[in-house]
Each structure stands twice: as C-alpha cells, then as structure tokens.
Amino acid sequence: MRYEGAVYRPPSEARSLIIQATVGCSHNGCIFCNMYKGKQFHVRPIAEVMKDFAAARAAYPYIDRIFIADGDALIYQTEGLLAILDYIGSAFQNAGV
C-alpha cells in the first residue's frame, strides 16, 4: 500500500483500514486546518487504489472499518467510487463498513 504524506488516524481507529483515493484536499484554504498543507491535491488512478485494497485484503485478516481518504475523496468520479465501494463490499465482508 502506498501513502503520500501524513495520514491522520485517531487512536480509536487503530484497527481501521485507510486507503487514499485522493491525496490532499482540493480546497486546502481553510484557515483552521493545516492537515493537508504539505500535499498537492490529486486524484489517484483507480488501478492504484484497487491494488492497495487488494494488498490490504491479503495482509490483514480482520479489519474493523474502512475509510476512503484523503481530505476530498468524494470528488472522485462516480463510476470509480462505485467500483471501489463494490470491491469493498465483496472483498471485506467481515469489516464493520
């Protein structure tokens, strides 16, 4: 799995899987937030995202929750996001998604 920059995980989510579908935040101008200041926003190719999910499925027998990150993952194209969600639904049936 590939991560770009810091990925923030609350301690309560220690057993959660976080995969970056996007990197950074498309707005990245909020005065109160500096989480993504060191990252240039971009959308990761669907093939890379799916490889990360497949690697996670092979590496981890149990995952509590899955997060599609980064700061603006919902900007992903609908078809790509649906493909990711379909894969999660079939490959991670034991996850508390």
C-alpha positions in Angstrom: 0.0 0.0 0.0 1.2 3.5 -0.9 0.6 6.5 1.2 1.6 10.1 0.3 2.3 12.4 3.2 0.9 12.1 6.6 -2.3 10.1 7.1 -4.2 11.1 10.2 -5.7 8.2 12.3 -7.4 8.7 15.6 -6.3 6.2 18.2 -9.8 4.8 18.4 -9.4 3.7 14.7 -6.3 1.7 15.2 -7.8 -1.4 13.5 -9.3 0.6 10.6 -8.0 0.5 7.1 -7.3 3.9 5.5 -6.7 4.0 1.7 -6.1 7.2 -0.1 -8.3 7.6 -3.2 -7.2 11.2 -3.4 -4.2 12.9 -1.9 -4.7 16.2 0.0 -7.7 18.5 -0.2 -9.0 20.2 -3.3 -9.8 23.4 -1.4 -6.9 23.4 1.0 -7.6 27.0 2.0 -9.3 26.7 5.4 -7.7 28.9 8.0 -8.3 26.4 10.8 -6.9 23.3 9.0 -3.3 22.5 8.3 -3.7 18.8 7.8 -3.0 18.9 4.0 -0.8 22.0 3.6 2.2 19.9 2.6 0.3 17.9 -0.1 -0.6 18.9 -3.6 -4.1 17.7 -4.3 -4.6 14.9 -6.9 -6.9 12.0 -7.6 -5.1 8.6 -7.6 -5.7 6.3 -10.5 -8.3 3.7 -9.9 -5.9 0.9 -10.6 -3.5 2.1 -7.8 -6.4 2.4 -5.4 -7.7 -1.1 -6.2 -4.2 -2.6 -5.8 -3.9 -1.0 -2.3 -7.3 -2.6 -1.3 -6.2 -6.0 -2.7 -2.9 -5.7 -0.8 -4.7 -4.8 2.4 -7.1 -7.7 2.0 -4.2 -10.1 1.6 -2.3 -8.7 4.5 -4.9 -8.2 7.2 -7.3 -11.0 8.3 -9.6 -8.7 10.1 -10.4 -5.0 9.6 -12.9 -3.1 11.8 -13.6 -0.2 9.4 -12.6 1.1 6.1 -12.0 4.8 5.3 -11.6 6.1 1.8 -9.3 9.0 2.3 -7.9 11.8 1.9 -9.4 15.2 2.5 -11.7 15.2 -0.5 -12.3 11.6 -1.5 -15.9 12.3 -2.6 -14.5 14.4 -5.5 -13.7 11.0 -7.1 -15.6 10.3 -10.3 -18.9 8.4 -9.6 -18.0 5.3 -11.6 -14.7 5.0 -9.9 -16.1 5.5 -6.5 -18.8 2.9 -7.2 -16.2 0.4 -8.3 -14.2 1.0 -5.1 -17.4 0.5 -3.0 -18.4 -2.6 -4.9 -14.9 -4.1 -4.3 -15.0 -3.2 -0.6 -18.5 -4.8 -0.3 -17.3 -8.1 -1.8 -13.8 -8.4 -0.5 -14.2 -7.1 3.0 -17.5 -8.8 4.1 -16.2 -9.2 7.7 -15.4 -5.5 8.0 -17.7 -3.2 10.0 -18.0 -1.0 7.0 
